[in-house]
Amino acid sequence: MCNTSLRRKSPSKRLNHDFSHLSGNPNLIIMPSKTQNVIQTRLCIAIRHIALHVKQ
């Protein structure tokens, strides 16, 4: 499914920052830790989505 690097307990703020800009949601950075699983799921979907476009 997803890279294990996305499952670190504290993902780098830079990664969250970059994806917050891609998703157009700057609030992603300050979400509480209990939504971390949701964030990681969305990151996985976003990465997969980007990867598909890059392959094409």
C-alpha angles and dihedrals in degrees: 000000000000132000112265088232088074091058096065112130091240112027114201115275088227091063092049090045093052093048092045088061092046092051092042091235113116089177089074089085096059100043114129118261093249089072091052092108091054091049092049091049091051090047090053091050091046093049091048090048092050092045091055091053092046091053090054 
